[in-house]
Amino acid sequence: MTVSNLPQMLRPPHVIHDHYMLLPIEKGFDWQGCFIDVEAGEWYVVVFRSKHRYAADEDFLNWLDRKATEAAQKTPGFLYYFTGTPLLTGECLSFCLWQNRQAAIAGAAHPEHRVAIEQGINSFEYYELERHVIRKHADMLTFTRLEALAQPPVTQPQLSQRALP
C-alpha cells in the first residue's frame, strides 16, 4: 500500500531491488525518478525498519499501518507513505516522506499513530527508526542520515525506542 499527497512535480519512488528492506534507503528505490522534475529542494524521510515476529498477525499489522497512514495524511506537510512487505524471514521497511522535520514530528504525535505504535510493538523482534534529509541541487541528490537522532535497533524485551521522527 502506498499513499500519496505528492505535489505534481514529485513522483512516487519505485522499488528497484527485491530486498530493498535490507539496503540503505537510498539504494532500494528510484529516488532520482521521484525528484526528476524538481531542480532543487530539501525533504525529510522517516524510515521504519523492523523484523516481524514469526507468529505476528500480519492482517492486524496491516490494519494498524493503515490507521497510522490515515493519521499521517491528515498532517500538513505529509507527502508520501510506503508500506513495505516483509521478507519470509520477517525483515521489513516502510517509510514516510515529509516536506520537513517539523511536519514529521506533528505526524508522529497524532493519537492514531501513537495507538498504532503501542498496539503493534510486540509484533516485532526489533525495530529501528532512521531519519534522513534528502537534498537536491540541480541533478545531484543526496541523503544525509541524522546521526544525532540515530539509535541502535531495539529488541525485546526493552522496547523503548522513541517514536519521534
CNS distance restraints for C-alpha pairs under 8 A (distance, minus, plus):
assign (resid   1 and name CA) (resid  82 and name CA) 6.51 0.50 0.50
assign (resid   1 and name CA) (resid  83 and name CA) 5.37 0.50 0.50
assign (resid   1 and name CA) (resid  84 and name CA) 7.76 0.50 0.50
assign (resid   2 and name CA) (resid  80 and name CA) 7.32 0.50 0.50
assign (resid   2 and name CA) (resid  81 and name CA) 5.46 0.50 0.50
assign (resid   2 and name CA) (resid  82 and name CA) 4.69 0.50 0.50
assign (resid   2 and name CA) (resid  83 and name CA) 6.00 0.50 0.50
assign (resid   3 and name CA) (resid  69 and name CA) 7.48 0.50 0.50
assign (resid   3 and name CA) (resid  80 and name CA) 5.69 0.50 0.50
assign (resid   3 and name CA) (resid  81 and name CA) 5.08 0.50 0.50
assign (resid   3 and name CA) (resid  82 and name CA) 6.81 0.50 0.50
assign (resid   4 and name CA) (resid  12 and name CA) 7.62 0.50 0.50
assign (resid   4 and name CA) (resid  79 and name CA) 5.78 0.50 0.50
assign (resid   4 and name CA) (resid  80 and name CA) 4.28 0.50 0.50
assign (resid   4 and name CA) (resid  81 and name CA) 6.30 0.50 0.50
assign (resid   5 and name CA) (resid  73 and name CA) 7.58 0.50 0.50
assign (resid   5 and name CA) (resid  78 and name CA) 6.68 0.50 0.50
assign (resid   5 and name CA) (resid  79 and name CA) 4.69 0.50 0.50
assign (resid   5 and name CA) (resid  80 and name CA) 5.96 0.50 0.50
assign (resid   6 and name CA) (resid  10 and name CA) 5.77 0.50 0.50
assign (resid   6 and name CA) (resid  11 and name CA) 6.92 0.50 0.50
assign (resid   6 and name CA) (resid  12 and name CA) 7.52 0.50 0.50
assign (resid   6 and name CA) (resid  79 and name CA) 4.88 0.50 0.50
assign (resid   6 and name CA) (resid  80 and name CA) 6.26 0.50 0.50
assign (resid   7 and name CA) (resid  79 and name CA) 7.67 0.50 0.50
assign (resid   9 and name CA) (resid  35 and name CA) 7.49 0.50 0.50
assign (resid   9 and name CA) (resid  37 and name CA) 5.45 0.50 0.50
assign (resid   9 and name CA) (resid  38 and name CA) 6.20 0.50 0.50
assign (resid  10 and name CA) (resid  34 and name CA) 5.54 0.50 0.50
assign (resid  10 and name CA) (resid  35 and name CA) 5.49 0.50 0.50
assign (resid  10 and name CA) (resid  36 and name CA) 7.54 0.50 0.50
assign (resid  10 and name CA) (resid  37 and name CA) 6.69 0.50 0.50
assign (resid  10 and name CA) (resid  38 and name CA) 7.06 0.50 0.50
assign (resid  11 and name CA) (resid  33 and name CA) 6.87 0.50 0.50
assign (resid  11 and name CA) (resid  34 and name CA) 4.32 0.50 0.50
assign (resid  11 and name CA) (resid  35 and name CA) 6.63 0.50 0.50
assign (resid  12 and name CA) (resid  34 and name CA) 5.49 0.50 0.50
assign (resid  12 and name CA) (resid  80 and name CA) 7.43 0.50 0.50
assign (resid  13 and name CA) (resid  29 and name CA) 5.83 0.50 0.50
assign (resid  13 and name CA) (resid  30 and name CA) 5.25 0.50 0.50
assign (resid  13 and name CA) (resid  31 and name CA) 5.45 0.50 0.50
assign (resid  13 and name CA) (resid  33 and name CA) 6.75 0.50 0.50
assign (resid  13 and name CA) (resid  34 and name CA) 4.93 0.50 0.50
assign (resid  14 and name CA) (resid  29 and name CA) 5.29 0.50 0.50
assign (resid  14 and name CA) (resid  30 and name CA) 5.25 0.50 0.50
assign (resid  14 and name CA) (resid  31 and name CA) 7.63 0.50 0.50
assign (resid  14 and name CA) (resid  34 and name CA) 7.90 0.50 0.50
assign (resid  15 and name CA) (resid  20 and name CA) 7.02 0.50 0.50
assign (resid  15 and name CA) (resid  28 and name CA) 5.93 0.50 0.50
assign (resid  15 and name CA) (resid  29 and name CA) 4.42 0.50 0.50
assign (resid  15 and name CA) (resid  30 and name CA) 6.42 0.50 0.50
assign (resid  16 and name CA) (resid  20 and name CA) 7.45 0.50 0.50
assign (resid  16 and name CA) (resid  28 and name CA) 5.55 0.50 0.50
assign (resid  16 and name CA) (resid  29 and name CA) 5.09 0.50 0.50
assign (resid  16 and name CA) (resid  30 and name CA) 6.15 0.50 0.50
assign (resid  17 and name CA) (resid  28 and name CA) 5.31 0.50 0.50
assign (resid  17 and name CA) (resid  29 and name CA) 7.17 0.50 0.50
assign (resid  19 and name CA) (resid  23 and name CA) 6.98 0.50 0.50
assign (resid  19 and name CA) (resid  28 and name CA) 7.45 0.50 0.50
assign (resid  19 and name CA) (resid  87 and name CA) 7.92 0.50 0.50
assign (resid  20 and name CA) (resid  24 and name CA) 7.75 0.50 0.50
assign (resid  20 and name CA) (resid  25 and name CA) 7.50 0.50 0.50
assign (resid  20 and name CA) (resid  27 and name CA) 7.34 0.50 0.50
assign (resid  20 and name CA) (resid  28 and name CA) 4.27 0.50 0.50
assign (resid  20 and name CA) (resid  29 and name CA) 7.27 0.50 0.50
assign (resid  20 and name CA) (resid  93 and name CA) 7.61 0.50 0.50
assign (resid  21 and name CA) (resid  25 and name CA) 7.91 0.50 0.50
assign (resid  21 and name CA) (resid  28 and name CA) 7.38 0.50 0.50
assign (resid  21 and name CA) (resid  49 and name CA) 7.16 0.50 0.50
assign (resid  21 and name CA) (resid  84 and name CA) 7.76 0.50 0.50
assign (resid  21 and name CA) (resid  91 and name CA) 6.60 0.50 0.50
assign (resid  21 and name CA) (resid  92 and name CA) 5.34 0.50 0.50
assign (resid  21 and name CA) (resid  93 and name CA) 4.78 0.50 0.50
assign (resid  22 and name CA) (resid  91 and name CA) 7.48 0.50 0.50
assign (resid  22 and name CA) (resid  92 and name CA) 7.99 0.50 0.50
assign (resid  23 and name CA) (resid  27 and name CA) 6.09 0.50 0.50
assign (resid  23 and name CA) (resid  28 and name CA) 5.99 0.50 0.50
assign (resid  24 and name CA) (resid  28 and name CA) 6.81 0.50 0.50
assign (resid  25 and name CA) (resid  29 and name CA) 7.12 0.50 0.50
assign (resid  25 and name CA) (resid  47 and name CA) 7.59 0.50 0.50
assign (resid  26 and name CA) (resid  31 and name CA) 6.95 0.50 0.50
assign (resid  26 and name CA) (resid 143 and name CA) 6.90 0.50 0.50
assign (resid  30 and name CA) (resid  34 and name CA) 6.54 0.50 0.50
assign (resid  31 and name CA) (resid  35 and name CA) 6.38 0.50 0.50
assign (resid  32 and name CA) (resid  36 and name CA) 5.65 0.50 0.50
assign (resid  32 and name CA) (resid 141 and name CA) 7.09 0.50 0.50
assign (resid  35 and name CA) (resid 136 and name CA) 7.84 0.50 0.50
assign (resid  36 and name CA) (resid 139 and name CA) 7.98 0.50 0.50
assign (resid  38 and name CA) (resid 136 and name CA) 7.85 0.50 0.50
assign (resid  39 and name CA) (resid 136 and name CA) 6.90 0.50 0.50
assign (resid  39 and name CA) (resid 137 and name CA) 6.37 0.50 0.50
assign (resid  39 and name CA) (resid 138 and name CA) 5.04 0.50 0.50
assign (resid  39 and name CA) (resid 139 and name CA) 7.17 0.50 0.50
assign (resid  40 and name CA) (resid 135 and name CA) 7.31 0.50 0.50
assign (resid  40 and name CA) (resid 136 and name CA) 4.72 0.50 0.50
assign (resid  40 and name CA) (resid 137 and name CA) 4.64 0.50 0.50
assign (resid  40 and name CA) (resid 138 and name CA) 5.90 0.50 0.50
assign (resid  41 and name CA) (resid 135 and name CA) 5.77 0.50 0.50
assign (resid  41 and name CA) (resid 136 and name CA) 5.30 0.50 0.50
assign (resid  41 and name CA) (resid 137 and name CA) 6.95 0.50 0.50
assign (resid  42 and name CA) (resid  99 and name CA) 7.53 0.50 0.50
assign (resid  42 and name CA) (resid 100 and name CA) 7.59 0.50 0.50
assign (resid  42 and name CA) (resid 133 and name CA) 6.85 0.50 0.50
assign (resid  42 and name CA) (resid 134 and name CA) 5.58 0.50 0.50
assign (resid  42 and name CA) (resid 135 and name CA) 4.47 0.50 0.50
assign (resid  42 and name CA) (resid 136 and name CA) 6.48 0.50 0.50
assign (resid  43 and name CA) (resid  97 and name CA) 7.22 0.50 0.50
assign (resid  43 and name CA) (resid  98 and name CA) 6.05 0.50 0.50
assign (resid  43 and name CA) (resid  99 and name CA) 4.99 0.50 0.50
assign (resid  43 and name CA) (resid 100 and name CA) 5.40 0.50 0.50
assign (resid  43 and name CA) (resid 133 and name CA) 5.78 0.50 0.50
assign (resid  43 and name CA) (resid 134 and name CA) 5.12 0.50 0.50
assign (resid  43 and name CA) (resid 135 and name CA) 6.57 0.50 0.50
assign (resid  44 and name CA) (resid  97 and name CA) 5.92 0.50 0.50
assign (resid  44 and name CA) (resid  98 and name CA) 5.11 0.50 0.50
assign (resid  44 and name CA) (resid  99 and name CA) 6.07 0.50 0.50
assign (resid  44 and name CA) (resid 100 and name CA) 5.00 0.50 0.50
assign (resid  44 and name CA) (resid 101 and name CA) 5.78 0.50 0.50
assign (resid  44 and name CA) (resid 104 and name CA) 7.70 0.50 0.50
assign (resid  44 and name CA) (resid 131 and name CA) 7.31 0.50 0.50
assign (resid  44 and name CA) (resid 132 and name CA) 5.86 0.50 0.50
assign (resid  44 and name CA) (resid 133 and name CA) 4.69 0.50 0.50
assign (resid  44 and name CA) (resid 134 and name CA) 6.04 0.50 0.50
assign (resid  45 and name CA) (resid  95 and name CA) 6.75 0.50 0.50
assign (resid  45 and name CA) (resid  96 and name CA) 5.62 0.50 0.50
assign (resid  45 and name CA) (resid  97 and name CA) 4.46 0.50 0.50
assign (resid  45 and name CA) (resid  98 and name CA) 6.00 0.50 0.50
assign (resid  45 and name CA) (resid 131 and name CA) 5.89 0.50 0.50
assign (resid  45 and name CA) (resid 132 and name CA) 5.33 0.50 0.50
assign (resid  45 and name CA) (resid 133 and name CA) 6.45 0.50 0.50
assign (resid  45 and name CA) (resid 134 and name CA) 7.34 0.50 0.50
assign (resid  46 and name CA) (resid  95 and name CA) 5.52 0.50 0.50
assign (resid  46 and name CA) (resid  96 and name CA) 5.35 0.50 0.50
assign (resid  46 and name CA) (resid  97 and name CA) 6.64 0.50 0.50
assign (resid  46 and name CA) (resid 104 and name CA) 7.70 0.50 0.50
assign (resid  46 and name CA) (resid 129 and name CA) 6.84 0.50 0.50
assign (resid  46 and name CA) (resid 130 and name CA) 5.75 0.50 0.50
assign (resid  46 and name CA) (resid 131 and name CA) 4.72 0.50 0.50
assign (resid  46 and name CA) (resid 132 and name CA) 6.58 0.50 0.50
assign (resid  46 and name CA) (resid 165 and name CA) 6.02 0.50 0.50
assign (resid  47 and name CA) (resid  93 and name CA) 6.98 0.50 0.50
assign (resid  47 and name CA) (resid  94 and name CA) 5.98 0.50 0.50
assign (resid  47 and name CA) (resid  95 and name CA) 4.32 0.50 0.50
assign (resid  47 and name CA) (resid  96 and name CA) 6.66 0.50 0.50
assign (resid  47 and name CA) (resid 129 and name CA) 5.61 0.50 0.50
assign (resid  47 and name CA) (resid 130 and name CA) 4.91 0.50 0.50
assign (resid  47 and name CA) (resid 131 and name CA) 6.29 0.50 0.50
assign (resid  48 and name CA) (resid  93 and name CA) 5.64 0.50 0.50
assign (resid  48 and name CA) (resid  94 and name CA) 5.25 0.50 0.50
assign (resid  48 and name CA) (resid  95 and name CA) 5.85 0.50 0.50
assign (resid  48 and name CA) (resid 127 and name CA) 7.00 0.50 0.50
assign (resid  48 and name CA) (resid 128 and name CA) 5.91 0.50 0.50
assign (resid  48 and name CA) (resid 129 and name CA) 4.85 0.50 0.50
assign (resid  48 and name CA) (resid 130 and name CA) 6.57 0.50 0.50
assign (resid  49 and name CA) (resid  91 and name CA) 7.47 0.50 0.50
assign (resid  49 and name CA) (resid  92 and name CA) 5.79 0.50 0.50
assign (resid  49 and name CA) (resid  93 and name CA) 4.54 0.50 0.50
assign (resid  49 and name CA) (resid  94 and name CA) 6.68 0.50 0.50
assign (resid  49 and name CA) (resid 127 and name CA) 5.48 0.50 0.50
assign (resid  49 and name CA) (resid 128 and name CA) 5.16 0.50 0.50
assign (resid  49 and name CA) (resid 129 and name CA) 6.40 0.50 0.50
assign (resid  49 and name CA) (resid 130 and name CA) 7.87 0.50 0.50
assign (resid  50 and name CA) (resid  90 and name CA) 7.82 0.50 0.50
assign (resid  50 and name CA) (resid  91 and name CA) 5.74 0.50 0.50
assign (resid  50 and name CA) (resid  92 and name CA) 5.27 0.50 0.50
assign (resid  50 and name CA) (resid  93 and name CA) 6.43 0.50 0.50
assign (resid  50 and name CA) (resid 124 and name CA) 6.49 0.50 0.50
assign (resid  50 and name CA) (resid 125 and name CA) 7.43 0.50 0.50
assign (resid  50 and name CA) (resid 126 and name CA) 5.56 0.50 0.50
assign (resid  50 and name CA) (resid 127 and name CA) 4.05 0.50 0.50
assign (resid  50 and name CA) (resid 128 and name CA) 6.30 0.50 0.50
assign (resid  51 and name CA) (resid  86 and name CA) 7.77 0.50 0.50
assign (resid  51 and name CA) (resid  89 and name CA) 7.83 0.50 0.50
assign (resid  51 and name CA) (resid  90 and name CA) 4.79 0.50 0.50
assign (resid  51 and name CA) (resid  91 and name CA) 4.20 0.50 0.50
assign (resid  51 and name CA) (resid  92 and name CA) 5.93 0.50 0.50
assign (resid  51 and name CA) (resid 124 and name CA) 5.52 0.50 0.50
assign (resid  51 and name CA) (resid 125 and name CA) 5.49 0.50 0.50
assign (resid  51 and name CA) (resid 126 and name CA) 5.61 0.50 0.50
assign (resid  51 and name CA) (resid 127 and name CA) 6.53 0.50 0.50
assign (resid  52 and name CA) (resid  56 and name CA) 6.23 0.50 0.50
assign (resid  52 and name CA) (resid  86 and name CA) 7.40 0.50 0.50
assign (resid  52 and name CA) (resid  90 and name CA) 4.59 0.50 0.50
assign (resid  52 and name CA) (resid  91 and name CA) 6.36 0.50 0.50
assign (resid  52 and name CA) (resid  92 and name CA) 7.32 0.50 0.50
assign (resid  52 and name CA) (resid 123 and name CA) 5.95 0.50 0.50
assign (resid  52 and name CA) (resid 124 and name CA) 4.47 0.50 0.50
assign (resid  52 and name CA) (resid 125 and name CA) 5.98 0.50 0.50
assign (resid  52 and name CA) (resid 126 and name CA) 7.67 0.50 0.50
assign (resid  53 and name CA) (resid  90 and name CA) 6.62 0.50 0.50
assign (resid  53 and name CA) (resid 123 and name CA) 5.58 0.50 0.50
assign (resid  53 and name CA) (resid 124 and name CA) 5.13 0.50 0.50
assign (resid  53 and name CA) (resid 125 and name CA) 5.40 0.50 0.50
assign (resid  54 and name CA) (resid  89 and name CA) 7.86 0.50 0.50
assign (resid  54 and name CA) (resid  90 and name CA) 7.00 0.50 0.50
assign (resid  55 and name CA) (resid 123 and name CA) 7.96 0.50 0.50
assign (resid  56 and name CA) (resid  61 and name CA) 7.90 0.50 0.50
assign (resid  56 and name CA) (resid 123 and name CA) 5.20 0.50 0.50
assign (resid  56 and name CA) (resid 124 and name CA) 7.59 0.50 0.50
assign (resid  57 and name CA) (resid  61 and name CA) 6.33 0.50 0.50
assign (resid  57 and name CA) (resid 123 and name CA) 7.48 0.50 0.50
assign (resid  58 and name CA) (resid  62 and name CA) 6.01 0.50 0.50
assign (resid  59 and name CA) (resid  63 and name CA) 6.20 0.50 0.50
assign (resid  60 and name CA) (resid  64 and name CA) 6.22 0.50 0.50
assign (resid  61 and name CA) (resid  65 and name CA) 6.07 0.50 0.50
assign (resid  61 and name CA) (resid 120 and name CA) 6.44 0.50 0.50
assign (resid  61 and name CA) (resid 123 and name CA) 7.90 0.50 0.50
assign (resid  62 and name CA) (resid  66 and name CA) 6.18 0.50 0.50
assign (resid  63 and name CA) (resid  67 and name CA) 6.35 0.50 0.50
assign (resid  64 and name CA) (resid  68 and name CA) 6.21 0.50 0.50
assign (resid  64 and name CA) (resid 116 and name CA) 5.20 0.50 0.50
assign (resid  64 and name CA) (resid 119 and name CA) 7.93 0.50 0.50
assign (resid  64 and name CA) (resid 120 and name CA) 7.17 0.50 0.50
assign (resid  65 and name CA) (resid  69 and name CA) 6.01 0.50 0.50
assign (resid  65 and name CA) (resid  83 and name CA) 7.61 0.50 0.50
assign (resid  65 and name CA) (resid 116 and name CA) 7.05 0.50 0.50
assign (resid  66 and name CA) (resid  70 and name CA) 6.10 0.50 0.50
assign (resid  67 and name CA) (resid  71 and name CA) 6.32 0.50 0.50
assign (resid  67 and name CA) (resid 112 and name CA) 6.40 0.50 0.50
assign (resid  67 and name CA) (resid 113 and name CA) 7.22 0.50 0.50
assign (resid  67 and name CA) (resid 116 and name CA) 7.18 0.50 0.50
assign (resid  68 and name CA) (resid  72 and name CA) 6.25 0.50 0.50
assign (resid  68 and name CA) (resid 112 and name CA) 5.79 0.50 0.50
assign (resid  68 and name CA) (resid 113 and name CA) 4.57 0.50 0.50
assign (resid  68 and name CA) (resid 116 and name CA) 6.20 0.50 0.50
assign (resid  69 and name CA) (resid  73 and name CA) 6.20 0.50 0.50
assign (resid  69 and name CA) (resid  81 and name CA) 6.92 0.50 0.50
assign (resid  69 and name CA) (resid 113 and name CA) 7.91 0.50 0.50
assign (resid  70 and name CA) (resid  74 and name CA) 6.67 0.50 0.50
assign (resid  71 and name CA) (resid  75 and name CA) 6.95 0.50 0.50
assign (resid  71 and name CA) (resid 107 and name CA) 7.01 0.50 0.50
assign (resid  71 and name CA) (resid 110 and name CA) 6.42 0.50 0.50
assign (resid  71 and name CA) (resid 111 and name CA) 7.99 0.50 0.50
assign (resid  71 and name CA) (resid 112 and name CA) 5.95 0.50 0.50
assign (resid  71 and name CA) (resid 113 and name CA) 6.37 0.50 0.50
assign (resid  72 and name CA) (resid  78 and name CA) 6.34 0.50 0.50
assign (resid  72 and name CA) (resid 107 and name CA) 5.17 0.50 0.50
assign (resid  72 and name CA) (resid 108 and name CA) 7.68 0.50 0.50
assign (resid  72 and name CA) (resid 110 and name CA) 7.66 0.50 0.50
assign (resid  72 and name CA) (resid 113 and name CA) 7.71 0.50 0.50
assign (resid  73 and name CA) (resid  78 and name CA) 5.92 0.50 0.50
assign (resid  73 and name CA) (resid  79 and name CA) 7.96 0.50 0.50
assign (resid  74 and name CA) (resid  78 and name CA) 7.75 0.50 0.50
assign (resid  75 and name CA) (resid 103 and name CA) 7.05 0.50 0.50
assign (resid  75 and name CA) (resid 106 and name CA) 6.91 0.50 0.50
assign (resid  75 and name CA) (resid 107 and name CA) 5.67 0.50 0.50
assign (resid  76 and name CA) (resid 103 and name CA) 6.43 0.50 0.50
assign (resid  77 and name CA) (resid  98 and name CA) 5.60 0.50 0.50
assign (resid  77 and name CA) (resid  99 and name CA) 4.95 0.50 0.50
assign (resid  77 and name CA) (resid 100 and name CA) 6.94 0.50 0.50
assign (resid  77 and name CA) (resid 103 and name CA) 5.11 0.50 0.50
assign (resid  77 and name CA) (resid 104 and name CA) 7.58 0.50 0.50
assign (resid  78 and name CA) (resid  96 and name CA) 7.87 0.50 0.50
assign (resid  78 and name CA) (resid  97 and name CA) 6.69 0.50 0.50
assign (resid  78 and name CA) (resid  98 and name CA) 4.82 0.50 0.50
assign (resid  78 and name CA) (resid  99 and name CA) 6.50 0.50 0.50
assign (resid  78 and name CA) (resid 103 and name CA) 6.83 0.50 0.50
assign (resid  78 and name CA) (resid 104 and name CA) 7.45 0.50 0.50
assign (resid  78 and name CA) (resid 107 and name CA) 7.85 0.50 0.50
assign (resid  79 and name CA) (resid  96 and name CA) 7.59 0.50 0.50
assign (resid  79 and name CA) (resid  97 and name CA) 5.43 0.50 0.50
assign (resid  79 and name CA) (resid  98 and name CA) 5.17 0.50 0.50
assign (resid  79 and name CA) (resid  99 and name CA) 6.67 0.50 0.50
assign (resid  80 and name CA) (resid  96 and name CA) 5.72 0.50 0.50
assign (resid  80 and name CA) (resid  97 and name CA) 5.01 0.50 0.50
assign (resid  80 and name CA) (resid  98 and name CA) 7.05 0.50 0.50
assign (resid  81 and name CA) (resid  94 and name CA) 7.64 0.50 0.50
assign (resid  81 and name CA) (resid  95 and name CA) 5.92 0.50 0.50
assign (resid  81 and name CA) (resid  96 and name CA) 4.46 0.50 0.50
assign (resid  81 and name CA) (resid  97 and name CA) 6.35 0.50 0.50
assign (resid  82 and name CA) (resid  94 and name CA) 5.41 0.50 0.50
assign (resid  82 and name CA) (resid  95 and name CA) 5.32 0.50 0.50
assign (resid  82 and name CA) (resid  96 and name CA) 6.36 0.50 0.50
assign (resid  83 and name CA) (resid  93 and name CA) 7.33 0.50 0.50
assign (resid  83 and name CA) (resid  94 and name CA) 4.73 0.50 0.50
assign (resid  83 and name CA) (resid  95 and name CA) 6.88 0.50 0.50
assign (resid  84 and name CA) (resid  92 and name CA) 5.89 0.50 0.50
assign (resid  84 and name CA) (resid  93 and name CA) 5.12 0.50 0.50
assign (resid  84 and name CA) (resid  94 and name CA) 4.79 0.50 0.50
assign (resid  85 and name CA) (resid  92 and name CA) 6.08 0.50 0.50
assign (resid  85 and name CA) (resid  93 and name CA) 7.44 0.50 0.50
assign (resid  86 and name CA) (resid  90 and name CA) 5.18 0.50 0.50
assign (resid  86 and name CA) (resid  91 and name CA) 5.25 0.50 0.50
assign (resid  86 and name CA) (resid  92 and name CA) 4.32 0.50 0.50
assign (resid  86 and name CA) (resid  93 and name CA) 7.43 0.50 0.50
assign (resid  87 and name CA) (resid  91 and name CA) 5.40 0.50 0.50
assign (resid  87 and name CA) (resid  92 and name CA) 6.54 0.50 0.50
assign (resid  98 and name CA) (resid 103 and name CA) 6.45 0.50 0.50
assign (resid  98 and name CA) (resid 104 and name CA) 6.07 0.50 0.50
assign (resid  99 and name CA) (resid 103 and name CA) 6.70 0.50 0.50
assign (resid 100 and name CA) (resid 104 and name CA) 6.65 0.50 0.50
assign (resid 101 and name CA) (resid 105 and name CA) 6.22 0.50 0.50
assign (resid 101 and name CA) (resid 165 and name CA) 7.24 0.50 0.50
assign (resid 102 and name CA) (resid 106 and name CA) 6.31 0.50 0.50
assign (resid 103 and name CA) (resid 107 and name CA) 6.21 0.50 0.50
assign (resid 104 and name CA) (resid 108 and name CA) 6.16 0.50 0.50
assign (resid 104 and name CA) (resid 165 and name CA) 5.93 0.50 0.50
assign (resid 105 and name CA) (resid 109 and name CA) 6.29 0.50 0.50
assign (resid 105 and name CA) (resid 164 and name CA) 5.92 0.50 0.50
assign (resid 105 and name CA) (resid 165 and name CA) 5.61 0.50 0.50
assign (resid 106 and name CA) (resid 110 and name CA) 6.67 0.50 0.50
assign (resid 107 and name CA) (resid 113 and name CA) 7.50 0.50 0.50
assign (resid 108 and name CA) (resid 113 and name CA) 6.02 0.50 0.50
assign (resid 108 and name CA) (resid 114 and name CA) 7.06 0.50 0.50
assign (resid 108 and name CA) (resid 163 and name CA) 6.77 0.50 0.50
assign (resid 108 and name CA) (resid 164 and name CA) 5.94 0.50 0.50
assign (resid 108 and name CA) (resid 165 and name CA) 6.75 0.50 0.50
assign (resid 109 and name CA) (resid 113 and name CA) 6.89 0.50 0.50
assign (resid 109 and name CA) (resid 114 and name CA) 6.68 0.50 0.50
assign (resid 109 and name CA) (resid 164 and name CA) 7.58 0.50 0.50
assign (resid 110 and name CA) (resid 114 and name CA) 6.43 0.50 0.50
assign (resid 111 and name CA) (resid 115 and name CA) 6.19 0.50 0.50
assign (resid 112 and name CA) (resid 116 and name CA) 6.23 0.50 0.50
assign (resid 113 and name CA) (resid 117 and name CA) 6.39 0.50 0.50
assign (resid 114 and name CA) (resid 118 and name CA) 6.30 0.50 0.50
assign (resid 115 and name CA) (resid 119 and name CA) 6.00 0.50 0.50
assign (resid 116 and name CA) (resid 120 and name CA) 5.82 0.50 0.50
assign (resid 117 and name CA) (resid 121 and name CA) 5.70 0.50 0.50
assign (resid 117 and name CA) (resid 163 and name CA) 7.90 0.50 0.50
assign (resid 120 and name CA) (resid 124 and name CA) 7.69 0.50 0.50
assign (resid 121 and name CA) (resid 159 and name CA) 7.56 0.50 0.50
assign (resid 122 and name CA) (resid 156 and name CA) 7.99 0.50 0.50
assign (resid 125 and name CA) (resid 155 and name CA) 5.76 0.50 0.50
assign (resid 125 and name CA) (resid 156 and name CA) 6.18 0.50 0.50
assign (resid 126 and name CA) (resid 153 and name CA) 6.16 0.50 0.50
assign (resid 126 and name CA) (resid 154 and name CA) 5.18 0.50 0.50
assign (resid 126 and name CA) (resid 155 and name CA) 4.31 0.50 0.50
assign (resid 126 and name CA) (resid 156 and name CA) 6.72 0.50 0.50
assign (resid 127 and name CA) (resid 153 and name CA) 5.47 0.50 0.50
assign (resid 127 and name CA) (resid 154 and name CA) 5.55 0.50 0.50
assign (resid 127 and name CA) (resid 155 and name CA) 7.00 0.50 0.50
assign (resid 128 and name CA) (resid 151 and name CA) 7.28 0.50 0.50
assign (resid 128 and name CA) (resid 152 and name CA) 6.81 0.50 0.50
assign (resid 128 and name CA) (resid 153 and name CA) 4.59 0.50 0.50
assign (resid 128 and name CA) (resid 154 and name CA) 6.41 0.50 0.50
assign (resid 128 and name CA) (resid 161 and name CA) 7.55 0.50 0.50
assign (resid 129 and name CA) (resid 150 and name CA) 7.35 0.50 0.50
assign (resid 129 and name CA) (resid 151 and name CA) 7.48 0.50 0.50
assign (resid 129 and name CA) (resid 153 and name CA) 7.87 0.50 0.50
assign (resid 129 and name CA) (resid 163 and name CA) 7.85 0.50 0.50
assign (resid 129 and name CA) (resid 165 and name CA) 7.49 0.50 0.50
assign (resid 130 and name CA) (resid 145 and name CA) 7.18 0.50 0.50
assign (resid 130 and name CA) (resid 146 and name CA) 7.74 0.50 0.50
assign (resid 130 and name CA) (resid 149 and name CA) 7.88 0.50 0.50
assign (resid 130 and name CA) (resid 150 and name CA) 6.24 0.50 0.50
assign (resid 130 and name CA) (resid 165 and name CA) 7.89 0.50 0.50
assign (resid 131 and name CA) (resid 145 and name CA) 5.81 0.50 0.50
assign (resid 131 and name CA) (resid 146 and name CA) 5.66 0.50 0.50
assign (resid 131 and name CA) (resid 149 and name CA) 7.20 0.50 0.50
assign (resid 131 and name CA) (resid 150 and name CA) 7.29 0.50 0.50
assign (resid 131 and name CA) (resid 165 and name CA) 6.42 0.50 0.50
assign (resid 132 and name CA) (resid 143 and name CA) 6.12 0.50 0.50
assign (resid 132 and name CA) (resid 144 and name CA) 5.24 0.50 0.50
assign (resid 132 and name CA) (resid 145 and name CA) 4.27 0.50 0.50
assign (resid 132 and name CA) (resid 146 and name CA) 5.65 0.50 0.50
assign (resid 133 and name CA) (resid 143 and name CA) 5.71 0.50 0.50
assign (resid 133 and name CA) (resid 144 and name CA) 5.16 0.50 0.50
assign (resid 133 and name CA) (resid 145 and name CA) 6.51 0.50 0.50
assign (resid 133 and name CA) (resid 146 and name CA) 7.28 0.50 0.50
assign (resid 134 and name CA) (resid 141 and name CA) 7.05 0.50 0.50
assign (resid 134 and name CA) (resid 142 and name CA) 5.67 0.50 0.50
assign (resid 134 and name CA) (resid 143 and name CA) 4.66 0.50 0.50
assign (resid 134 and name CA) (resid 144 and name CA) 6.51 0.50 0.50
assign (resid 135 and name CA) (resid 141 and name CA) 5.70 0.50 0.50
assign (resid 135 and name CA) (resid 142 and name CA) 5.27 0.50 0.50
assign (resid 135 and name CA) (resid 143 and name CA) 6.59 0.50 0.50
assign (resid 136 and name CA) (resid 140 and name CA) 5.56 0.50 0.50
assign (resid 136 and name CA) (resid 141 and name CA) 4.49 0.50 0.50
assign (resid 136 and name CA) (resid 142 and name CA) 6.50 0.50 0.50
assign (resid 137 and name CA) (resid 141 and name CA) 6.66 0.50 0.50
assign (resid 145 and name CA) (resid 150 and name CA) 7.92 0.50 0.50
assign (resid 146 and name CA) (resid 150 and name CA) 6.44 0.50 0.50
assign (resid 154 and name CA) (resid 158 and name CA) 6.88 0.50 0.50
assign (resid 154 and name CA) (resid 159 and name CA) 5.79 0.50 0.50
assign (resid 154 and name CA) (resid 160 and name CA) 7.02 0.50 0.50
assign (resid 154 and name CA) (resid 161 and name CA) 6.15 0.50 0.50
assign (resid 155 and name CA) (resid 159 and name CA) 6.15 0.50 0.50
